[in-house]
């Protein structure tokens, strides 16, 4: 029998998709972060995971730093970062970003690489 998580359980903001879903609570092998940054400069500092992370950019422009290389992603693009690869990302502006981050793990496992 399938278990269900509902949107009311995980969002940080009810007005847009922003929050985290950790799969282990529901017997899933994936975890998901829903990111929504309204202003340029929002993002995540340098970090890595022991599993791949898939980013689906639904709106806006994001500048990724992946293993020291800059990659610009725009609305409609999908980007996969391999396991153990240092990466960070920032809203390039001027538009808000709406991005879904899929972690290939039932739990979030993040190693922060900056202060």
Biopython code that builds the backbone (N, CA, C, O; Angstrom):
import numpy as np
from Bio.PDB.StructureBuilder import StructureBuilder

atoms = [
    (1, "UNK", "N", (0.838, -1.181, 0.000)),
    (1, "UNK", "CA", (0.000, 0.000, 0.000)),
    (1, "UNK", "C", (0.882, 1.243, 0.000)),
    (1, "UNK", "O", (1.827, 1.330, 0.783)),
    (2, "UNK", "N", (0.588, 2.186, -0.852)),
    (2, "UNK", "CA", (1.352, 3.427, -0.946)),
    (2, "UNK", "C", (1.017, 4.356, 0.212)),
    (2, "UNK", "O", (-0.115, 4.394, 0.696)),
    (3, "UNK", "N", (2.024, 5.101, 0.643)),
    (3, "UNK", "CA", (1.804, 6.141, 1.646)),
    (3, "UNK", "C", (1.875, 7.480, 0.950)),
    (3, "UNK", "O", (2.568, 7.631, -0.055)),
    (4, "UNK", "N", (1.161, 8.450, 1.482)),
    (4, "UNK", "CA", (1.102, 9.762, 0.859)),
    (4, "UNK", "C", (1.619, 10.836, 1.794)),
    (4, "UNK", "O", (1.312, 10.850, 2.986)),
    (5, "UNK", "N", (2.411, 11.736, 1.232)),
    (5, "UNK", "CA", (2.757, 12.962, 1.914)),
    (5, "UNK", "C", (1.939, 14.059, 1.251)),
    (5, "UNK", "O", (1.715, 14.019, 0.041)),
    (6, "UNK", "N", (1.505, 15.012, 2.009)),
    (6, "UNK", "CA", (0.734, 16.099, 1.421)),
    (6, "UNK", "C", (1.491, 17.404, 1.529)),
    (6, "UNK", "O", (2.331, 17.579, 2.413)),
    (7, "UNK", "N", (1.192, 18.308, 0.634)),
    (7, "UNK", "CA", (1.902, 19.576, 0.574)),
    (7, "UNK", "C", (1.826, 20.341, 1.896)),
    (7, "UNK", "O", (2.764, 21.060, 2.240)),
    (8, "UNK", "N", (0.764, 20.206, 2.617)),
    (8, "UNK", "CA", (0.596, 20.920, 3.874)),
    (8, "UNK", "C", (1.666, 20.530, 4.902)),
    (8, "UNK", "O", (1.946, 21.295, 5.825)),
    (9, "UNK", "N", (2.266, 19.337, 4.742)),
    (9, "UNK", "CA", (3.227, 18.834, 5.713)),
    (9, "UNK", "C", (4.638, 19.391, 5.561)),
    (9, "UNK", "O", (5.389, 19.401, 6.537)),
    (10, "UNK", "N", (5.028, 19.857, 4.365)),
    (10, "UNK", "CA", (6.438, 20.187, 4.165)),
    (10, "UNK", "C", (6.759, 21.604, 3.749)),
    (10, "UNK", "O", (7.925, 21.975, 3.888)),
    (11, "UNK", "N", (5.861, 22.443, 3.253)),
    (11, "UNK", "CA", (6.310, 23.738, 2.727)),
    (11, "UNK", "C", (6.687, 24.732, 3.818)),
    (11, "UNK", "O", (6.093, 24.763, 4.895)),
    (12, "UNK", "N", (7.689, 25.540, 3.505)),
    (12, "UNK", "CA", (8.057, 26.645, 4.378)),
    (12, "UNK", "C", (7.106, 27.826, 4.170)),
    (12, "UNK", "O", (6.856, 28.606, 5.088)),
    (13, "UNK", "N", (6.591, 27.941, 2.964)),
    (13, "UNK", "CA", (5.654, 29.011, 2.599)),
    (13, "UNK", "C", (4.472, 28.380, 1.889)),
    (13, "UNK", "O", (4.663, 27.545, 1.005)),
    (14, "UNK", "N", (3.280, 28.752, 2.248)),
    (14, "UNK", "CA", (2.096, 28.180, 1.615)),
    (14, "UNK", "C", (1.780, 28.807, 0.266)),
    (14, "UNK", "O", (1.046, 28.216, -0.526)),
    (15, "UNK", "N", (2.320, 30.002, -0.017)),
    (15, "UNK", "CA", (1.983, 30.706, -1.257)),
    (15, "UNK", "C", (2.727, 30.191, -2.478)),
    (15, "UNK", "O", (2.306, 30.454, -3.605)),
    (16, "UNK", "N", (3.819, 29.467, -2.287)),
    (16, "UNK", "CA", (4.559, 28.900, -3.407)),
    (16, "UNK", "C", (5.274, 27.640, -2.925)),
    (16, "UNK", "O", (5.350, 27.378, -1.725)),
    (17, "UNK", "N", (5.790, 26.875, -3.863)),
    (17, "UNK", "CA", (6.440, 25.610, -3.521)),
    (17, "UNK", "C", (7.834, 25.896, -2.977)),
    (17, "UNK", "O", (8.748, 26.221, -3.734)),
    (18, "UNK", "N", (7.992, 25.775, -1.664)),
    (18, "UNK", "CA", (9.267, 26.014, -0.987)),
    (18, "UNK", "C", (9.308, 25.099, 0.219)),
    (18, "UNK", "O", (8.493, 25.238, 1.131)),
    (19, "UNK", "N", (10.252, 24.161, 0.236)),
    (19, "UNK", "CA", (10.356, 23.265, 1.376)),
    (19, "UNK", "C", (11.045, 21.969, 0.997)),
    (19, "UNK", "O", (11.597, 21.843, -0.096)),
    (20, "UNK", "N", (11.009, 21.002, 1.912)),
    (20, "UNK", "CA", (11.723, 19.743, 1.726)),
    (20, "UNK", "C", (10.801, 18.555, 1.965)),
    (20, "UNK", "O", (9.912, 18.593, 2.816)),
    (21, "UNK", "N", (11.037, 17.495, 1.190)),
    (21, "UNK", "CA", (10.343, 16.220, 1.353)),
    (21, "UNK", "C", (11.419, 15.156, 1.487)),
    (21, "UNK", "O", (12.173, 14.918, 0.543)),
    (22, "UNK", "N", (11.501, 14.511, 2.647)),
    (22, "UNK", "CA", (12.490, 13.453, 2.853)),
    (22, "UNK", "C", (11.797, 12.106, 2.676)),
    (22, "UNK", "O", (10.872, 11.769, 3.414)),
    (23, "UNK", "N", (12.257, 11.345, 1.690)),
    (23, "UNK", "CA", (11.579, 10.141, 1.256)),
    (23, "UNK", "C", (11.475, 9.016, 2.260)),
    (23, "UNK", "O", (10.517, 8.245, 2.214)),
    (24, "UNK", "N", (12.433, 8.896, 3.168)),
    (24, "UNK", "CA", (12.435, 7.730, 4.072)),
    (24, "UNK", "C", (11.155, 7.640, 4.887)),
    (24, "UNK", "O", (10.721, 6.547, 5.252)),
    (25, "UNK", "N", (10.549, 8.790, 5.173)),
    (25, "UNK", "CA", (9.315, 8.785, 5.962)),
    (25, "UNK", "C", (8.160, 8.110, 5.228)),
    (25, "UNK", "O", (7.156, 7.737, 5.834)),
    (26, "UNK", "N", (8.320, 7.958, 3.901)),
    (26, "UNK", "CA", (7.240, 7.414, 3.091)),
    (26, "UNK", "C", (7.673, 6.183, 2.289)),
    (26, "UNK", "O", (6.961, 5.750, 1.383)),
    (27, "UNK", "N", (8.837, 5.624, 2.621)),
    (27, "UNK", "CA", (9.319, 4.436, 1.930)),
    (27, "UNK", "C", (9.866, 4.718, 0.543)),
    (27, "UNK", "O", (9.920, 3.820, -0.298)),
    (28, "UNK", "N", (10.274, 5.962, 0.293)),
    (28, "UNK", "CA", (10.802, 6.345, -1.019)),
    (28, "UNK", "C", (12.323, 6.413, -0.986)),
    (28, "UNK", "O", (12.912, 6.738, 0.045)),
    (29, "UNK", "N", (12.949, 6.111, -2.096)),
    (29, "UNK", "CA", (14.400, 6.175, -2.217)),
    (29, "UNK", "C", (14.913, 7.530, -2.668)),
    (29, "UNK", "O", (16.106, 7.672, -2.937)),
    (30, "UNK", "N", (14.035, 8.542, -2.757)),
    (30, "UNK", "CA", (14.447, 9.890, -3.149)),
    (30, "UNK", "C", (13.934, 10.911, -2.136)),
    (30, "UNK", "O", (12.940, 10.690, -1.444)),
    (31, "UNK", "N", (14.650, 12.038, -2.076)),
    (31, "UNK", "CA", (14.241, 13.189, -1.274)),
    (31, "UNK", "C", (14.244, 14.393, -2.199)),
    (31, "UNK", "O", (14.999, 14.436, -3.171)),
    (32, "UNK", "N", (13.397, 15.373, -1.896)),
    (32, "UNK", "CA", (13.208, 16.493, -2.810)),
    (32, "UNK", "C", (13.238, 17.820, -2.045)),
    (32, "UNK", "O", (12.683, 17.940, -0.953)),
    (33, "UNK", "N", (13.899, 18.807, -2.648)),
    (33, "UNK", "CA", (13.845, 20.182, -2.134)),
    (33, "UNK", "C", (13.170, 21.029, -3.193)),
    (33, "UNK", "O", (13.532, 20.968, -4.368)),
    (34, "UNK", "N", (12.194, 21.815, -2.783)),
    (34, "UNK", "CA", (11.529, 22.766, -3.661)),
    (34, "UNK", "C", (12.081, 24.138, -3.308)),
    (34, "UNK", "O", (11.862, 24.636, -2.204)),
    (35, "UNK", "N", (12.803, 24.752, -4.253)),
    (35, "UNK", "CA", (13.436, 26.057, -4.030)),
    (35, "UNK", "C", (12.694, 27.152, -4.776)),
    (35, "UNK", "O", (12.324, 26.988, -5.938)),
    (36, "UNK", "N", (12.483, 28.265, -4.097)),
    (36, "UNK", "CA", (11.875, 29.430, -4.708)),
    (36, "UNK", "C", (12.557, 30.649, -4.109)),
    (36, "UNK", "O", (12.368, 30.959, -2.933)),
    (37, "UNK", "N", (13.357, 31.343, -4.926)),
    (37, "UNK", "CA", (14.044, 32.550, -4.466)),
    (37, "UNK", "C", (13.566, 33.724, -5.304)),
    (37, "UNK", "O", (13.744, 33.732, -6.522)),
    (38, "UNK", "N", (12.965, 34.708, -4.663)),
    (38, "UNK", "CA", (12.412, 35.826, -5.418)),
    (38, "UNK", "C", (13.453, 36.837, -5.902)),
    (38, "UNK", "O", (13.186, 37.594, -6.836)),
    (39, "UNK", "N", (14.632, 36.858, -5.281)),
    (39, "UNK", "CA", (15.617, 37.895, -5.596)),
    (39, "UNK", "C", (16.969, 37.300, -6.001)),
    (39, "UNK", "O", (17.323, 36.194, -5.594)),
    (40, "UNK", "N", (17.699, 38.041, -6.793)),
    (40, "UNK", "CA", (19.055, 37.631, -7.189)),
    (40, "UNK", "C", (19.904, 37.419, -5.940)),
    (40, "UNK", "O", (19.745, 38.124, -4.943)),
    (41, "UNK", "N", (20.804, 36.445, -6.005)),
    (41, "UNK", "CA", (21.746, 36.206, -4.921)),
    (41, "UNK", "C", (21.382, 35.058, -4.006)),
    (41, "UNK", "O", (22.261, 34.539, -3.319)),
    (42, "UNK", "N", (20.121, 34.634, -3.962)),
    (42, "UNK", "CA", (19.738, 33.507, -3.119)),
    (42, "UNK", "C", (20.301, 32.217, -3.677)),
    (42, "UNK", "O", (20.462, 32.085, -4.890)),
    (43, "UNK", "N", (20.604, 31.264, -2.809)),
    (43, "UNK", "CA", (21.128, 30.000, -3.289)),
    (43, "UNK", "C", (21.718, 29.169, -2.175)),
    (43, "UNK", "O", (21.373, 29.348, -1.007)),
    (44, "UNK", "N", (22.613, 28.256, -2.535)),
    (44, "UNK", "CA", (23.249, 27.365, -1.565)),
    (44, "UNK", "C", (24.762, 27.453, -1.699)),
    (44, "UNK", "O", (25.298, 27.516, -2.806)),
    (45, "UNK", "N", (25.446, 27.456, -0.551)),
    (45, "UNK", "CA", (26.910, 27.510, -0.514)),
    (45, "UNK", "C", (27.489, 26.184, -1.004)),
    (45, "UNK", "O", (26.763, 25.210, -1.207)),
    (46, "UNK", "N", (28.806, 26.167, -1.190)),
    (46, "UNK", "CA", (29.509, 24.997, -1.705)),
    (46, "UNK", "C", (29.298, 23.783, -0.791)),
    (46, "UNK", "O", (29.496, 23.855, 0.422)),
    (47, "UNK", "N", (28.894, 22.673, -1.406)),
    (47, "UNK", "CA", (28.628, 21.436, -0.672)),
    (47, "UNK", "C", (28.701, 20.257, -1.624)),
    (47, "UNK", "O", (28.868, 20.431, -2.831)),
    (48, "UNK", "N", (28.575, 19.043, -1.069)),
    (48, "UNK", "CA", (28.521, 17.837, -1.899)),
    (48, "UNK", "C", (27.620, 16.809, -1.226)),
    (48, "UNK", "O", (27.237, 16.962, -0.066)),
    (49, "UNK", "N", (27.288, 15.760, -1.975)),
    (49, "UNK", "CA", (26.462, 14.661, -1.488)),
    (49, "UNK", "C", (27.091, 13.349, -1.964)),
    (49, "UNK", "O", (27.771, 13.335, -2.990)),
    (50, "UNK", "N", (26.878, 12.247, -1.239)),
    (50, "UNK", "CA", (27.417, 10.953, -1.681)),
    (50, "UNK", "C", (26.550, 10.278, -2.748)),
    (50, "UNK", "O", (26.721, 9.090, -3.022)),
    (51, "UNK", "N", (25.640, 11.013, -3.338)),
    (51, "UNK", "CA", (24.720, 10.521, -4.363)),
    (51, "UNK", "C", (24.515, 11.629, -5.396)),
    (51, "UNK", "O", (24.841, 12.783, -5.117)),
    (52, "UNK", "N", (23.985, 11.314, -6.579)),
    (52, "UNK", "CA", (23.732, 12.359, -7.561)),
    (52, "UNK", "C", (22.554, 13.249, -7.138)),
    (52, "UNK", "O", (21.652, 12.819, -6.419)),
    (53, "UNK", "N", (22.595, 14.491, -7.606)),
    (53, "UNK", "CA", (21.497, 15.432, -7.372)),
    (53, "UNK", "C", (21.045, 15.965, -8.728)),
    (53, "UNK", "O", (21.863, 16.397, -9.539)),
    (54, "UNK", "N", (19.749, 15.930, -8.961)),
    (54, "UNK", "CA", (19.166, 16.389, -10.217)),
    (54, "UNK", "C", (18.394, 17.678, -9.962)),
    (54, "UNK", "O", (17.573, 17.747, -9.047)),
    (55, "UNK", "N", (18.659, 18.689, -10.767)),
    (55, "UNK", "CA", (18.006, 19.993, -10.638)),
    (55, "UNK", "C", (17.093, 20.207, -11.835)),
    (55, "UNK", "O", (17.518, 20.047, -12.979)),
    (56, "UNK", "N", (15.857, 20.564, -11.581)),
    (56, "UNK", "CA", (14.900, 20.902, -12.635)),
    (56, "UNK", "C", (14.549, 22.375, -12.457)),
    (56, "UNK", "O", (13.926, 22.762, -11.468)),
    (57, "UNK", "N", (14.952, 23.181, -13.417)),
    (57, "UNK", "CA", (14.728, 24.620, -13.328)),
    (57, "UNK", "C", (13.416, 24.970, -14.015)),
    (57, "UNK", "O", (13.307, 24.893, -15.238)),
    (58, "UNK", "N", (12.427, 25.354, -13.226)),
    (58, "UNK", "CA", (11.092, 25.668, -13.738)),
    (58, "UNK", "C", (10.937, 27.133, -14.120)),
    (58, "UNK", "O", (10.115, 27.467, -14.974)),
    (59, "UNK", "N", (11.722, 28.015, -13.495)),
    (59, "UNK", "CA", (11.643, 29.447, -13.809)),
    (59, "UNK", "C", (12.942, 30.113, -13.379)),
    (59, "UNK", "O", (13.573, 29.695, -12.408)),
    (60, "UNK", "N", (13.339, 31.160, -14.116)),
    (60, "UNK", "CA", (14.509, 31.945, -13.760)),
    (60, "UNK", "C", (15.804, 31.430, -14.360)),
    (60, "UNK", "O", (15.809, 30.577, -15.249)),
    (61, "UNK", "N", (16.917, 31.979, -13.843)),
    (61, "UNK", "CA", (18.267, 31.625, -14.285)),
    (61, "UNK", "C", (19.121, 31.377, -13.049)),
    (61, "UNK", "O", (19.124, 32.182, -12.117)),
    (62, "UNK", "N", (19.845, 30.260, -13.046)),
    (62, "UNK", "CA", (20.686, 29.896, -11.911)),
    (62, "UNK", "C", (22.121, 29.720, -12.395)),
    (62, "UNK", "O", (22.372, 29.110, -13.435)),
    (63, "UNK", "N", (23.054, 30.265, -11.624)),
    (63, "UNK", "CA", (24.478, 30.056, -11.886)),
    (63, "UNK", "C", (24.965, 28.971, -10.933)),
    (63, "UNK", "O", (24.935, 29.139, -9.714)),
    (64, "UNK", "N", (25.414, 27.859, -11.503)),
    (64, "UNK", "CA", (25.970, 26.753, -10.728)),
    (64, "UNK", "C", (27.486, 26.825, -10.779)),
    (64, "UNK", "O", (28.062, 27.190, -11.803)),
    (65, "UNK", "N", (28.125, 26.480, -9.686)),
    (65, "UNK", "CA", (29.549, 26.194, -9.648)),
    (65, "UNK", "C", (29.638, 24.688, -9.396)),
    (65, "UNK", "O", (29.207, 24.206, -8.348)),
    (66, "UNK", "N", (30.194, 23.950, -10.352)),
    (66, "UNK", "CA", (30.260, 22.491, -10.241)),
    (66, "UNK", "C", (31.705, 22.071, -10.456)),
    (66, "UNK", "O", (32.237, 22.185, -11.560)),
    (67, "UNK", "N", (32.334, 21.587, -9.396)),
    (67, "UNK", "CA", (33.741, 21.172, -9.449)),
    (67, "UNK", "C", (34.612, 22.270, -10.061)),
    (67, "UNK", "O", (35.491, 21.996, -10.878)),
    (68, "UNK", "N", (34.354, 23.522, -9.653)),
    (68, "UNK", "CA", (35.158, 24.650, -10.119)),
    (68, "UNK", "C", (34.764, 25.214, -11.470)),
    (68, "UNK", "O", (35.396, 26.158, -11.944)),
    (69, "UNK", "N", (33.748, 24.669, -12.098)),
    (69, "UNK", "CA", (33.303, 25.125, -13.415)),
    (69, "UNK", "C", (31.964, 25.845, -13.294)),
    (69, "UNK", "O", (31.076, 25.380, -12.580)),
    (70, "UNK", "N", (31.811, 26.964, -13.978)),
    (70, "UNK", "CA", (30.549, 27.702, -13.953)),
    (70, "UNK", "C", (29.607, 27.190, -15.042)),
    (70, "UNK", "O", (29.998, 27.037, -16.199)),
    (71, "UNK", "N", (28.372, 26.930, -14.651)),
    (71, "UNK", "CA", (27.338, 26.473, -15.577)),
    (71, "UNK", "C", (26.107, 27.337, -15.349)),
    (71, "UNK", "O", (25.640, 27.473, -14.218)),
    (72, "UNK", "N", (25.586, 27.918, -16.413)),
    (72, "UNK", "CA", (24.375, 28.729, -16.317)),
    (72, "UNK", "C", (23.195, 27.900, -16.809)),
    (72, "UNK", "O", (23.206, 27.393, -17.931)),
    (73, "UNK", "N", (22.180, 27.768, -15.965)),
    (73, "UNK", "CA", (20.976, 27.016, -16.321)),
    (73, "UNK", "C", (19.789, 27.969, -16.354)),
    (73, "UNK", "O", (19.668, 28.875, -15.530)),
    (74, "UNK", "N", (18.922, 27.738, -17.326)),
    (74, "UNK", "CA", (17.746, 28.586, -17.505)),
    (74, "UNK", "C", (16.475, 27.751, -17.471)),
    (74, "UNK", "O", (16.502, 26.523, -17.564)),
    (75, "UNK", "N", (15.384, 28.446, -17.339)),
    (75, "UNK", "CA", (14.058, 27.821, -17.294)),
    (75, "UNK", "C", (13.949, 26.690, -18.329)),
    (75, "UNK", "O", (14.290, 26.866, -19.499)),
    (76, "UNK", "N", (13.475, 25.546, -17.879)),
    (76, "UNK", "CA", (13.265, 24.410, -18.772)),
    (76, "UNK", "C", (14.424, 23.443, -18.842)),
    (76, "UNK", "O", (14.302, 22.385, -19.459)),
    (77, "UNK", "N", (15.557, 23.778, -18.221)),
    (77, "UNK", "CA", (16.712, 22.889, -18.287)),
    (77, "UNK", "C", (16.776, 21.979, -17.062)),
    (77, "UNK", "O", (16.272, 22.304, -15.987)),
    (78, "UNK", "N", (17.418, 20.822, -17.269)),
    (78, "UNK", "CA", (17.657, 19.858, -16.198)),
    (78, "UNK", "C", (19.155, 19.628, -16.114)),
    (78, "UNK", "O", (19.822, 19.452, -17.134)),
    (79, "UNK", "N", (19.683, 19.629, -14.899)),
    (79, "UNK", "CA", (21.116, 19.479, -14.673)),
    (79, "UNK", "C", (21.328, 18.378, -13.639)),
    (79, "UNK", "O", (20.620, 18.326, -12.633)),
    (80, "UNK", "N", (22.298, 17.500, -13.882)),
    (80, "UNK", "CA", (22.623, 16.441, -12.928)),
    (80, "UNK", "C", (24.047, 16.636, -12.434)),
    (80, "UNK", "O", (24.979, 16.740, -13.232)),
    (81, "UNK", "N", (24.213, 16.684, -11.116)),
    (81, "UNK", "CA", (25.537, 16.782, -10.496)),
    (81, "UNK", "C", (25.894, 15.390, -9.966)),
    (81, "UNK", "O", (25.138, 14.818, -9.181)),
    (82, "UNK", "N", (27.041, 14.839, -10.389)),
    (82, "UNK", "CA", (27.437, 13.488, -9.955)),
    (82, "UNK", "C", (27.711, 13.420, -8.447)),
    (82, "UNK", "O", (27.909, 14.451, -7.805)),
    (83, "UNK", "N", (27.723, 12.211, -7.885)),
    (83, "UNK", "CA", (28.036, 12.057, -6.463)),
    (83, "UNK", "C", (29.418, 12.612, -6.126)),
    (83, "UNK", "O", (30.326, 12.607, -6.957)),
    (84, "UNK", "N", (29.557, 13.090, -4.895)),
    (84, "UNK", "CA", (30.832, 13.569, -4.341)),
    (84, "UNK", "C", (31.411, 14.744, -5.127)),
    (84, "UNK", "O", (32.619, 14.977, -5.077)),
    (85, "UNK", "N", (30.588, 15.476, -5.838)),
    (85, "UNK", "CA", (31.055, 16.616, -6.640)),
    (85, "UNK", "C", (30.705, 17.913, -5.942)),
    (85, "UNK", "O", (29.527, 18.186, -5.714)),
    (86, "UNK", "N", (31.708, 18.729, -5.590)),
    (86, "UNK", "CA", (31.413, 20.016, -4.960)),
    (86, "UNK", "C", (30.590, 20.901, -5.899)),
    (86, "UNK", "O", (30.910, 21.039, -7.079)),
    (87, "UNK", "N", (29.529, 21.494, -5.357)),
    (87, "UNK", "CA", (28.689, 22.368, -6.158)),
    (87, "UNK", "C", (27.995, 23.408, -5.271)),
    (87, "UNK", "O", (27.785, 23.200, -4.076)),
    (88, "UNK", "N", (27.655, 24.516, -5.895)),
    (88, "UNK", "CA", (26.871, 25.578, -5.262)),
    (88, "UNK", "C", (26.007, 26.192, -6.348)),
    (88, "UNK", "O", (26.217, 25.934, -7.533)),
    (89, "UNK", "N", (25.034, 27.004, -5.949)),
    (89, "UNK", "CA", (24.194, 27.657, -6.948)),
    (89, "UNK", "C", (23.612, 28.943, -6.399)),
    (89, "UNK", "O", (23.399, 29.096, -5.196)),
    (90, "UNK", "N", (23.358, 29.877, -7.333)),
    (90, "UNK", "CA", (22.878, 31.214, -6.995)),
    (90, "UNK", "C", (21.849, 31.668, -8.014)),
    (90, "UNK", "O", (22.004, 31.421, -9.210)),
    (91, "UNK", "N", (20.798, 32.331, -7.545)),
    (91, "UNK", "CA", (19.832, 32.958, -8.442)),
    (91, "UNK", "C", (20.545, 34.099, -9.159)),
    (91, "UNK", "O", (21.007, 35.040, -8.514)),
    (92, "UNK", "N", (20.639, 34.028, -10.485)),
    (92, "UNK", "CA", (21.324, 35.054, -11.269)),
    (92, "UNK", "C", (20.487, 36.317, -11.426)),
    (92, "UNK", "O", (21.012, 37.366, -11.799)),
    (93, "UNK", "N", (19.169, 36.224, -11.141)),
    (93, "UNK", "CA", (18.290, 37.378, -11.306)),
    (93, "UNK", "C", (18.070, 37.696, -12.774)),
    (93, "UNK", "O", (18.646, 37.014, -13.622)),
    (94, "UNK", "N", (17.291, 38.665, -13.110)),
    (94, "UNK", "CA", (16.512, 39.479, -12.178)),
    (94, "UNK", "C", (15.218, 38.799, -11.761)),
    (94, "UNK", "O", (14.552, 39.266, -10.837)),
    (95, "UNK", "N", (14.848, 37.706, -12.423)),
    (95, "UNK", "CA", (13.581, 37.038, -12.133)),
    (95, "UNK", "C", (13.725, 36.057, -10.983)),
    (95, "UNK", "O", (14.827, 35.586, -10.699)),
    (96, "UNK", "N", (12.612, 35.744, -10.317)),
    (96, "UNK", "CA", (12.638, 34.702, -9.290)),
    (96, "UNK", "C", (12.991, 33.357, -9.912)),
    (96, "UNK", "O", (12.779, 33.143, -11.106)),
    (97, "UNK", "N", (13.527, 32.456, -9.103)),
    (97, "UNK", "CA", (13.735, 31.099, -9.592)),
    (97, "UNK", "C", (12.778, 30.155, -8.890)),
    (97, "UNK", "O", (12.402, 30.354, -7.735)),
    (98, "UNK", "N", (12.403, 29.138, -9.614)),
    (98, "UNK", "CA", (11.589, 28.042, -9.106)),
    (98, "UNK", "C", (12.311, 26.785, -9.560)),
    (98, "UNK", "O", (12.382, 26.504, -10.756)),
    (99, "UNK", "N", (12.853, 26.020, -8.599)),
    (99, "UNK", "CA", (13.706, 24.896, -8.938)),
    (99, "UNK", "C", (13.379, 23.710, -8.039)),
    (99, "UNK", "O", (13.145, 23.873, -6.842)),
    (100, "UNK", "N", (13.367, 22.521, -8.625)),
    (100, "UNK", "CA", (13.163, 21.287, -7.882)),
    (100, "UNK", "C", (14.500, 20.544, -7.853)),
    (100, "UNK", "O", (15.097, 20.296, -8.900)),
    (101, "UNK", "N", (14.967, 20.190, -6.655)),
    (101, "UNK", "CA", (16.228, 19.477, -6.469)),
    (101, "UNK", "C", (15.898, 18.057, -6.001)),
    (101, "UNK", "O", (15.321, 17.870, -4.930)),
    (102, "UNK", "N", (16.264, 17.065, -6.804)),
    (102, "UNK", "CA", (15.966, 15.675, -6.473)),
    (102, "UNK", "C", (17.243, 14.997, -5.987)),
    (102, "UNK", "O", (18.228, 14.907, -6.720)),
    (103, "UNK", "N", (17.215, 14.527, -4.755)),
    (103, "UNK", "CA", (18.349, 13.832, -4.146)),
    (103, "UNK", "C", (18.098, 12.333, -4.257)),
    (103, "UNK", "O", (17.058, 11.845, -3.816)),
    (104, "UNK", "N", (19.039, 11.602, -4.840)),
    (104, "UNK", "CA", (18.897, 10.161, -5.039)),
    (104, "UNK", "C", (19.220, 9.416, -3.745)),
    (104, "UNK", "O", (20.133, 8.593, -3.690)),
    (105, "UNK", "N", (18.447, 9.728, -2.710)),
    (105, "UNK", "CA", (18.643, 9.138, -1.393)),
    (105, "UNK", "C", (17.355, 9.307, -0.595)),
    (105, "UNK", "O", (16.621, 10.275, -0.790)),
    (106, "UNK", "N", (17.088, 8.387, 0.281)),
    (106, "UNK", "CA", (15.892, 8.493, 1.120)),
    (106, "UNK", "C", (16.057, 9.536, 2.229)),
    (106, "UNK", "O", (15.081, 9.924, 2.871)),
    (107, "UNK", "N", (17.305, 9.991, 2.454)),
    (107, "UNK", "CA", (17.585, 11.036, 3.436)),
    (107, "UNK", "C", (18.533, 12.060, 2.822)),
    (107, "UNK", "O", (19.278, 11.747, 1.894)),
    (108, "UNK", "N", (18.501, 13.279, 3.340)),
    (108, "UNK", "CA", (19.452, 14.296, 2.896)),
    (108, "UNK", "C", (20.786, 14.042, 3.580)),
    (108, "UNK", "O", (20.856, 13.896, 4.800)),
    (109, "UNK", "N", (21.851, 13.990, 2.770)),
    (109, "UNK", "CA", (23.205, 13.792, 3.292)),
    (109, "UNK", "C", (24.089, 14.852, 2.637)),
    (109, "UNK", "O", (24.539, 14.681, 1.504)),
    (110, "UNK", "N", (24.332, 15.934, 3.349)),
    (110, "UNK", "CA", (25.054, 17.068, 2.789)),
    (110, "UNK", "C", (26.323, 17.329, 3.563)),
    (110, "UNK", "O", (26.312, 17.401, 4.792)),
    (111, "UNK", "N", (27.423, 17.472, 2.837)),
    (111, "UNK", "CA", (28.678, 17.886, 3.452)),
    (111, "UNK", "C", (28.944, 19.318, 2.996)),
    (111, "UNK", "O", (29.235, 19.556, 1.824)),
    (112, "UNK", "N", (28.843, 20.276, 3.931)),
    (112, "UNK", "CA", (29.100, 21.687, 3.614)),
    (112, "UNK", "C", (30.593, 21.899, 3.544)),
    (112, "UNK", "O", (31.326, 21.468, 4.434)),
    (113, "UNK", "N", (31.052, 22.560, 2.496)),
    (113, "UNK", "CA", (32.483, 22.697, 2.233)),
    (113, "UNK", "C", (33.002, 24.100, 2.476)),
    (113, "UNK", "O", (34.194, 24.357, 2.306)),
    (114, "UNK", "N", (32.123, 25.017, 2.874)),
    (114, "UNK", "CA", (32.537, 26.385, 3.200)),
    (114, "UNK", "C", (32.002, 26.748, 4.566)),
    (114, "UNK", "O", (30.996, 26.206, 5.024)),
    (115, "UNK", "N", (32.704, 27.689, 5.220)),
    (115, "UNK", "CA", (32.480, 28.174, 6.540)),
    (115, "UNK", "C", (31.134, 28.237, 7.062)),
    (115, "UNK", "O", (30.934, 28.656, 8.202)),
]
sb = StructureBuilder()
sb.init_structure("model")
sb.init_model(0)
sb.init_chain("A")
sb.init_seg("    ")
for serial, (resi, resn, name, xyz) in enumerate(atoms, 1):
    if name == "N":
        sb.init_residue(resn, " ", resi, " ")
    sb.init_atom(name, np.array(xyz, "f"), 0.0, 1.0, " ", f" {name:<3s}", serial, name[0])
structure = sb.get_structure()
